[in-house]
Structures are given as C-alpha cells and as structure tokens.
Amino acid sequence: MSALLDAASWVLIVAGGLFSVIGAVGMLRMPDFYTRVHAASVTDVVGSFAILLGLVLQAGFTLTAFKLAVVALLIFFTSPAATHALVKAALGRGVAPLGGEAPSKP
C-alpha cells in the first residue's frame, strides 16, 4: 500500500506543479487585466491544493498533515478575497474590461 500511496502523492504534486506552470503561461497570454486575474486566482487555488494534498499523503496522519490542512484553508479563504479586492480596486481606478466600459462611479 505504501508504494500506491507514494505514487498517488507524486502524481498530485506533479499535477499541481504543472497546473501552476500552465496557469502562469496562460496569465502571460491573456489579453487584459481581468482575464489575467481570473487565470491567476484559479490556478493558484487548484495548483496549490493539489500540491498540498500530495504532501498530506506523504506526511500521513501526523501534525504535519494538520498544518498543511491549515495552510490549505488559509489559501482557500484568502485567495478569492484578495482577487476580489484587486478587481474592485481596478474597477474603482477605471480599468476597463476588454470589450466593455468600466462602470461609472456613483
């Protein structure tokens, strides 16, 4: 069972790394700020979760696995909030989305 668990953890770690690299390349190729922010937020969360899950499988049922789960929860809650704040700030500064106008200030 240990070899199967080891293989599964390495598959998750490599998949998370590849997902993060593909997301970084996608960020460079996106046409405007808002699509870049979307690509960054999605790949940040999914890539880091896959890597952290692979590390949890490597650690087993230990305190280290608990700490990794806490890090995953922090990423789960802070990444979308930071992305939302970044987009709201860009909209407030008047950065127009591709193919549309920025909403007028009230």
Backbone hydrogen bonds in HBPLUS format (Angstrom, degrees):
<---DONOR---> <-ACCEPTOR-->    atom                        ^
c    i                          cat <-CA-CA->   ^        H-A-AA   ^      H-
h    n   atom  resd res      DA  || num        DHA   H-A  angle D-A-AA Bond
n    s   type  num  typ     dist DA aas  dist angle  dist       angle   num
A0005-LEU N   A0001-MET O   2.98 MM   4  6.22 160.0  2.02 152.3 157.8     1
A0006-ASP N   A0002-SER O   2.87 MM   4  5.99 155.1  1.93 144.3 151.7     2
A0007-ALA N   A0003-ALA O   2.91 MM   4  6.07 158.6  1.96 144.7 150.2     3
A0008-ALA N   A0004-LEU O   2.94 MM   4  6.14 159.4  1.98 146.7 152.5     4
A0009-SER N   A0005-LEU O   2.97 MM   4  6.14 155.7  2.03 145.2 151.7     5
A0010-TRP N   A0006-ASP O   3.05 MM   4  6.29 159.1  2.09 148.6 154.0     6
A0011-VAL N   A0007-ALA O   2.93 MM   4  6.14 150.7  2.02 146.7 155.1     7
A0012-LEU N   A0008-ALA O   3.06 MM   4  6.29 158.2  2.11 145.8 151.0     8
A0013-ILE N   A0009-SER O   2.94 MM   4  6.18 158.7  1.98 148.7 154.9     9
A0014-VAL N   A0010-TRP O   2.94 MM   4  6.01 167.8  1.95 147.7 151.1    10
A0015-ALA N   A0011-VAL O   2.87 MM   4  5.92 158.0  1.92 144.6 151.8    11
A0016-GLY N   A0012-LEU O   2.88 MM   4  5.97 158.6  1.92 146.5 152.1    12
A0017-GLY N   A0013-ILE O   3.01 MM   4  6.22 155.5  2.07 143.8 150.6    13
A0018-LEU N   A0014-VAL O   2.85 MM   4  6.08 161.9  1.89 152.5 157.5    14
A0019-PHE N   A0015-ALA O   2.84 MM   4  5.98 157.0  1.90 146.8 153.8    15
A0020-SER N   A0016-GLY O   3.00 MM   4  6.17 152.6  2.07 142.6 149.5    16
A0021-VAL N   A0017-GLY O   2.96 MM   4  6.24 155.8  2.02 148.1 154.7    17
A0022-ILE N   A0018-LEU O   2.84 MM   4  6.01 165.7  1.86 154.2 158.2    18
A0023-GLY N   A0019-PHE O   2.94 MM   4  6.06 151.3  2.03 140.0 148.2    19
A0024-ALA N   A0020-SER O   2.96 MM   4  6.20 145.5  2.08 140.1 149.2    20
A0025-VAL N   A0021-VAL O   3.00 MM   4  6.32 158.6  2.05 151.9 156.9    21
A0026-GLY N   A0022-ILE O   2.87 MM   4  6.07 154.6  1.93 144.4 152.5    22
A0027-MET N   A0023-GLY O   2.86 MM   4  6.07 143.9  1.99 140.8 150.3    23
A0028-LEU N   A0024-ALA O   3.23 MM   4  6.54 147.7  2.34 141.1 148.4    24
A0029-ARG N   A0025-VAL O   3.18 MM   4  6.47 137.1  2.37 140.6 152.3    25
A0029-ARG N   A0026-GLY O   3.12 MM   3  5.05 128.0  2.40  93.0 106.9    26
A0030-MET N   A0026-GLY O   3.03 MM   4  6.12 123.0  2.36 146.2 159.0    27
A0036-ARG N   A0032-ASP O   3.17 MM   4  6.35 151.3  2.25 148.4 157.0    28
A0037-VAL N   A0033-PHE O   2.93 MM   4  6.20 155.1  1.99 151.5 158.3    29
A0038-HIS N   A0034-TYR O   3.05 MM   4  6.22 155.1  2.12 141.0 147.7    30
A0039-ALA N   A0035-THR O   2.97 MM   4  6.15 162.4  2.00 144.7 149.2    31
A0040-ALA N   A0036-ARG O   2.92 MM   4  6.11 157.3  1.98 147.9 154.4    32
A0041-SER N   A0037-VAL O   2.97 MM   4  6.13 160.3  2.01 149.2 153.9    33
A0042-VAL N   A0038-HIS O   3.06 MM   4  6.20 168.2  2.07 155.0 157.9    34
A0043-THR N   A0039-ALA O   3.12 MM   4  6.10 167.8  2.13 146.6 150.4    35
A0044-ASP N   A0040-ALA O   2.94 MM   4  5.80 144.0  2.07 138.3 148.5    36
A0045-VAL N   A0041-SER O   3.23 MM   4  6.32 166.9  2.25 144.8 146.9    37
A0046-VAL N   A0042-VAL O   3.07 MM   4  6.19 172.7  2.07 159.1 159.6    38
A0047-GLY N   A0043-THR O   2.95 MM   4  5.45 151.4  2.03 129.8 139.1    39
A0048-SER N   A0044-ASP O   3.14 MM   4  5.92 156.5  2.19 133.9 141.1    40
A0049-PHE N   A0045-VAL O   2.95 MM   4  6.01 153.3  2.02 145.4 153.1    41
A0050-ALA N   A0046-VAL O   3.06 MM   4  6.23 160.1  2.10 148.2 152.9    42
A0051-ILE N   A0047-GLY O   3.09 MM   4  6.31 162.5  2.13 147.4 152.2    43
A0052-LEU N   A0048-SER O   2.86 MM   4  5.97 164.5  1.88 149.1 153.9    44
A0053-LEU N   A0049-PHE O   2.85 MM   4  5.95 155.2  1.91 147.5 154.2    45
A0054-GLY N   A0050-ALA O   3.03 MM   4  6.21 156.2  2.09 144.7 151.0    46
A0055-LEU N   A0051-ILE O   2.97 MM   4  6.26 150.1  2.06 146.4 155.0    47
A0056-VAL N   A0052-LEU O   2.85 MM   4  6.11 146.4  1.97 144.3 153.7    48
A0057-LEU N   A0053-LEU O   3.00 MM   4  6.28 154.2  2.07 146.5 152.7    49
A0058-GLN N   A0054-GLY O   3.09 MM   4  6.36 144.6  2.22 137.6 147.3    50
A0059-ALA N   A0055-LEU O   2.91 MM   4  6.14 148.1  2.02 144.4 152.9    51
A0060-GLY N   A0056-VAL O   3.00 MM   4  6.12 145.1  2.13 149.0 156.6    52
A0062-THR N   A0060-GLY O   3.08 MM   2  5.73 125.4  2.39 106.6  91.2    53
A0066-PHE N   A0062-THR O   3.31 MM   4  6.69 151.0  2.40 140.7 148.2    54
A0067-LYS N   A0063-LEU O   2.95 MM   4  6.28 156.6  2.01 150.1 156.2    55
A0068-LEU N   A0064-THR O   2.93 MM   4  6.22 153.4  2.00 147.9 155.4    56
A0069-ALA N   A0065-ALA O   2.96 MM   4  6.20 147.9  2.06 142.1 150.8    57
A0070-VAL N   A0066-PHE O   2.97 MM   4  6.31 147.6  2.07 146.0 154.9    58
A0071-VAL N   A0067-LYS O   3.01 MM   4  6.32 155.3  2.07 147.0 153.3    59
A0072-ALA N   A0068-LEU O   2.94 MM   4  6.22 153.0  2.01 144.1 151.7    60
A0073-LEU N   A0069-ALA O   2.94 MM   4  6.24 152.6  2.01 145.0 152.0    61
A0074-LEU N   A0070-VAL O   2.95 MM   4  6.25 156.4  2.00 149.1 155.5    62
A0075-ILE N   A0071-VAL O   2.96 MM   4  6.25 159.7  2.01 151.2 156.3    63
A0076-PHE N   A0072-ALA O   2.85 MM   4  6.03 156.4  1.91 146.2 153.6    64
A0077-PHE N   A0073-LEU O   3.03 MM   4  6.26 149.1  2.13 148.9 155.0    65
A0078-THR N   A0074-LEU O   2.87 MM   4  5.88 162.0  1.91 152.8 158.5    66
A0079-SER N   A0075-ILE O   3.10 MM   4  5.53 162.2  2.13 137.8 143.0    67
A0082-ALA N   A0078-THR O   2.85 MM   4  5.95 157.4  1.90 152.8 158.8    68
A0083-THR N   A0079-SER O   2.97 MM   4  6.14 158.6  2.02 150.1 156.2    69
A0084-HIS N   A0080-PRO O   2.91 MM   4  6.07 157.1  1.97 144.6 150.8    70
A0085-ALA N   A0081-ALA O   2.98 MM   4  6.19 159.9  2.02 145.9 151.2    71
A0086-LEU N   A0082-ALA O   2.93 MM   4  6.11 154.3  2.00 146.1 153.2    72
A0087-VAL N   A0083-THR O   2.99 MM   4  6.22 159.2  2.03 150.4 155.3    73
A0088-LYS N   A0084-HIS O   2.90 MM   4  6.10 160.4  1.94 150.8 156.7    74
A0089-ALA N   A0085-ALA O   2.98 MM   4  6.11 153.2  2.05 143.1 150.1    75
A0090-ALA N   A0086-LEU O   3.02 MM   4  6.25 152.0  2.10 141.8 149.5    76
A0091-LEU N   A0087-VAL O   2.87 MM   4  6.12 159.9  1.91 151.7 157.1    77
A0092-GLY N   A0088-LYS O   2.90 MM   4  6.07 152.7  1.98 142.2 150.2    78
A0093-ARG N   A0089-ALA O   2.98 MM   4  6.21 138.8  2.15 140.4 150.8    79
A0095-VAL N   A0090-ALA O   2.99 MM   5  5.42 167.3  2.01 156.2 152.2    80
A0094-GLY N   A0091-LEU O   3.09 MM   3  5.08 151.1  2.17  99.0 108.0    81
A0100-GLY N   A0097-PRO O   3.21 MM   3  5.45 148.7  2.32 134.2 127.9    82
